[in-house]
Amino acid sequence: MNLSIFTLLIASSIGLLAAVIDYFHRGSLTIAVLIFVTIVLVSYAILLNLFERFIHKRIRNVYKLIRNLKLGKGLKDALGEQITDDPIRDAEREVQDWAKQRLSELDKLREQAKFRKEFLSNISHEFKTPLFATQGYVETLQDGLIDDNPEMAKNFLEKAARNLDRLSYLIQDLDEISKLETGIISLTIENFDIVALIKDCIEDLEGKARQHGIQMRYNGKLNHPILVKGDRKRVQQVLINLLDNSIKYGKKDGKTTVSIFPLFEQVLVEVTDNGIGIEEKNLSRVFERFYRTDASRSREVGGSGLGLAIVKHIIEAHEQNVNVRSTEGIGTTFGFTLEQPKHH
């Protein structure tokens, strides 16, 4: 259709140009100029219309292609889509959105690369410390310490055993967090008394707390049960990790308190200590794997550096929230929510 119009335009233009030349030779200059101007204007109008229609059609196709690539569709799906009257602006907007999305993805990839590098560095350090220590103790024993000084040899064996235990805990926690992240571990959801569970956890860690001069207590009535919905074993793991953390980073003759606050369809459990606290700049990172707010103190108290990361994954697997607030030198509070069973 467009080709036939274009051919007709050329033929008409040739005829009119012949007429212009004929009038020019006859001396009718005014008529020749008028015909020439008419040819130019008509040709311009027709060509403009043809090019506009040609470009508009191509832009519509490009816009459809952009949308389908963005939405992950095939080209056939574009046939039924509605395109606005200004596809050029729509295409520009789509390209800008696409560019922003790619930039955002690049930023995330850079952040992930940085996190992986930091994680590998941390895990390498965590493994090397007990490995090298154990290697040193064993080599010393091999050099004849057992015969020369049996008492010191026994002490070295005990230290080597503690370092091997640390390696074992680290591997177990890595395996645990890997399963939690990939969803391999399924939750066994049941209704249970959170107050009774808190009491059991406090009793389990009472001896360790006493060694550190820390008093642990539940801030509520032990004979007043509060039912929650969740995996009892996993919630117990959360409480043990948080209570153990409060002991490790607590002050001498300090205290740790567990409190429960009923919310609408939820309960909030908080573990509060009056320990060394956490700097505000570090609060957003405390749930990261191997992140240490105080590296020297962390090495001293031990642990895998994965406890809080495991806490976060367990609570989020329950589709609940975990949070922390702290003031350096005053103390720290970790809180998490659990769902309450619906009453029928």
Protein Blocks (a to p, Z undefined) as FASTA:
>chain_A
ZZmmmmmmmmmmmmmmmmmmmmmmnopamlmmmmmmmmmmmmmmmmmmmmmmmmmmmmmm
mmmmmmmmmnopafklmmmpccdfblmlmmmmmmmmmmmmmmmmmmmmmmmmmmmmmmmm
mmmmmmmmmmmmmmmmmmmmmnopmmmmmmlmmmmmmmmmmmmmmmmmmmmmmmmmmmmm
nomaccddddddfklmmmmmmmmmmmmmmmnopacdddddfklccdddddfklmmmmmmm
mmmmmmmmmcehiacdddddddehiacdddddfbebpafklmmmmmpghiafblmlmmmn
gpjhlmmmmmmmmmmmnopacdddddehkaccddddddddddZZ
